[in-house]
């Protein structure tokens, strides 16, 4: 029976490229001719992948873990959908796990995945972990890919283009005429939050602006918005670092008697279905979360096939502005 290395040799490509083409990975950067050559080689050799049998031969479990800070967070559902697409195509199982505030951080992941129960881990960083705690967490002896986060000294991360997303939100508000902007961001312990703050500070340098380091959830957005509304110079445009925080910010603004967007405009980084059904709907910068999941899972499974985990940023497809009713020109 033909194996993957036979297909790769016949097509004149690496095993990683052959694997990604045969599994329909749309992010693999090869020409259409190369894809056709790989598919032709697989057909000629009657190649049939059997990932579970391969896992047994290699003493593998045929499963990976996806670890998130909160399984109820809507953002993670889109990432999980992309991970599932790839894993189902390769005949692998996914364990969805949750890690909250670390008590003994070096034991958290070991206790969740169990010795020998999974082959590799996709990990979404919680802002409750500092770098030292995260380093202890990922030292489990199997491949760990950090999703939309990174860690100095750790090889294996895939981030989103946070700077481009913030720039899109700032440009949208400025295009409407807003000059006093605010950012409701995540905690500084999370590197994605730090990237978004740096991008915001660079873009609004010299303009009236303020940053509230709050968190990702609705309660965080609500608390931060109340603080912003009590400041001497109230912003007219607010960017939240997550869609969940935007829900809380919208609620707090309306509870204070403000009209959105007449009195204050709100833009969220990330988009979820809920943002289309609030009153008003929330303008969002949609990030490619499903593609993030697909790419992350592909990189992790390629690592199990011998490839090296990269530290990279997903720039294709780029962020996309979704304009709804929460943004408008500032009132006189």
N, C-alpha and C positions, 0 to 999 in steps of 0.2 A: 504494500500500500504506500502510495506517495505521501511524503511528509512536507511540512512547510519549507524546510531547507531545500528540498528538491524543486519546488516551485520557484523559490527565490533564485536558485542557481540557473534554472532554465530561462527565467525572465531577465537575469543579469542585474538583480537588485538585492538590497539587504533583506534579511529576514523580517526586520521591523517594518520596512516599507511593504513587503509582501503581505504581512499580517494585517496592516491597516487598510490596504486596498481590498483585500478579501473580506474584511469585516465592514466594508462600506463607510469607512471613516472619511467624512467630507473635508476634514481639516488637513489631511495629508497633502503636502505641497509637492506634487509630481505632475508631469504633463499627462495629457489625455492619452498620448501614445504609450507612455509607461504603464498607465492603468490597464490599457488594452492588452499590453504584452503580458502583464501579470495574470489577468483573467484568462487569456488564451493559454498560458502555460498551465494554469490550474485545470482548465478543461481538458487539455491534451493529456495531462497526467492523471486525470480522474481523481483529483485531490478532493477529499472530504474531511473537513475539520471535525475532530471529536474532542472537545475541550475537557469534558469530564473524564474521559479515558486517559487523556494526557495528564490531567491532574493526579489521577491515581498512580500512573507510572512514575511521576515525579514526587510522590508522597505529599501531594497537595490536597487541600480541602475543596477546591473549586468554589471558594467563597471569598468575598472581601467585605470589609466593614466601612460604612460611611458614618462618621462621627460628627454630630452637630451640637451646638450649644443648647438648642431648644427644638424639639421635634415638632412643636406647634407653630414655629415661625414660617409664614407663607413663602418667604424667599427660598427656603431650602427645598420646598416642594418642586420648584422648577429645576433646581440643580439635580435633585434626585431623579427627575424624569429623564434627564440626559444620561446620567449614570446607568439607569435601568436600561435605556435603549442599547447601550454598548454591551452591558453584561448579559442581557437576554440573548443578544446576537452571538455571544461567545459561549453560551451555555453555563454561565456562572450565577451564583446566588449573591444577594446583598443583605448584610445585616445592618439595619439602621439603628444607631446607638446615640445616646445623649450623655454629655458630660457637663455638669454644672460647676459650682464653686469647688475647687480642689481641696480636699482635706490632706490626703497623702498623694500628691500629683504623680509621683513615679509609679503608683500602683493603679491609677484610674483606668488607663487603657488596657493594661494587662488583665484587670478584673473584668472589664467589659467584654473583650474579645476572647478571653480564655486562651490557655496555652494550646497552640496548634489548631484553633478553630477557624481561623481565617489566614489567608495568604498575604494580605496587604491591607493598607488602611488609607482611606481618603478622610482628611481631618479639616473641618472648618473651625478656625480658632475662635475661642470665646474671649471677650475683652476682660474676663475675670482672671486670665492667665498672663503673668508677665513672661519675659523671655526665658528666665531660668526655669520657671514652672513648666513652660511649654517644652523646653529642651528635655526635661525629665520625663515628660509625658510621652514624647515620641521615641524614646530610647527603648524600643520593644523587640528589636532584633529582626523585624520584617520591614519591607518597604513602606514608608509613610509619605504620602503626597499632601502637602498643605494646600487647601483650596481657598483662593482669594485671601491668602495670607502668606507670610514668609517668616523666616527665622534665621538670624545670622549664624553661619556655620552649618546649617542644615541643607542638604542637597535634595531638592524635590519640592517645588512649589509652582503654583499656577495662579497668577493674580489677574484681576480685571483692570481695565484702563481707567483707573479712578480719576486721573488728572483730566482726561478727555470728558468724562461725565460731568465733573464739576464745571469745567469750562463751558460746556453746553448749557448748563443751568444758569450760570452767571450771564452768559451772552443773551439768553432768552429774556431774563429780567431786565438787563440793561437795554435791550432792544425795545422793551415796553416803556422805558423811561425811568426805571428805578435807579436811584443812586445810593440810598441807605440800605445796605444788604446785611443779612445775618446768616450764619451757619449754625444749625443744630447738628453737632457732630457726635461721633462715637467717642469712647474713652481713649485717652492717649496711649494706653497699653496695647491697643490693637493697631497693627501696622497699616491696615486699610484705612482706619480713621485718621491716622497720622498723614497718609498720602493725600487724603481729601482735604485735610486742613492746610497742608503746605500749598496745594493747588489753589485753594480759596485765597489764602494770604497773598500769594503771588499775583493773583488776578485783581484783587481789590486794594492792593497796596496804595496808600495815600488817600483812599476814599473812606467816608464814614462807614464803619463796619464793626461787627462784633461776632465772637465765636462762643458758643455754649457747648462745652464738652459734657455730653449728657449720657448717651447710650443709643441703642438701636430700637428699643421697644416703644410702644405707644405711651406708656406711662412716662418714659424718659422725655419724649417729645412734648408731652403736656406740661411737665414741670419746667422744661427749658423755655417753652413759649411764654409761660406765665412770668418767668424772670425777664424775658425780652420785653414784654409789654409794660413792665414796671420800670424800665430804664428811662433816663431823662430824655434821650433821643430815640424814639421808637423806630425800628426799621420798617420800611414799606414792602420789602421783599425778603422772604426767608427760604433758605435751602435746607432741607433735612437730609441727613446721611442715609436714611432708609425710608421705605414706604410705611413701615410700621410706626416710626417716629412721626411721620407726616400725619397719620390718623390722629395721634394724640395732640399734635400741634394745632390741627384744624379744630378739634373739639375745644381746646383751651381758648382759642381766639374767639370762637362763637360763644362760648360760655361767658367771655368777658364783654360781650355785646358788640364785637366787631363784625363787620360784613366782609366776607371773603368772596371775591377779590377786591371789592370796592375800597376797603380800608387797609387791607394787607394781602399780599400775594404769597402763595406757598408752592414750592417746587420740591419734589422728592427725587432722590437718587434711588433707583430700582422702581419697578412697576409690578403691581399684582392686580388681579381681577377686582379686588375690593375697591381700589382707587377709582374705578370707573363707576362705582355705585354709591359713592358718598355724595353729599350735597353741600357745595358743588363737587363735581369730580375733580380729582387731584392731578395736576400736571406733573408728569414724571419724566425722568431720563431713564428709559428702559435699558437695562444691561443684558447682555446675551447669556442669561443664566443657564438655559438648557444646553447651549453649546459649551458653556463652561463645564457642565457635568459630563458631557460627551468627551470633551478633550481630556479632562482630568482622568476619567476612567480609562481612556485609550492609552494615555501615558503610563498609567499604573500597570495595566495589563501588559503593555510592551516591555516594561521593566521586568516583569516576571518571565518574559521570553528572552531576556538578555540585554535589553536596551538600558541606557543610563537615564535616570530621572533628571530632567532639566529644572532650572529656575527660570521661568518665563512668564510673559504677560500675554493675555489673549486680546489681540487688537482687531481681529477679523472674525465675526462682524463687529463694527464699532457700536458705541452707544447710540440710542435713537430717542429723539425728543417726541413725547406724546403730549400734545397740548389739550388740556381740558379746562374746566371752568374756574380753577383756583388761581389763575393768573390773569392780570389785566393791567393797563397803565395805571400808575398811582393817581389817586384823586387829588384835586387842587387843594 
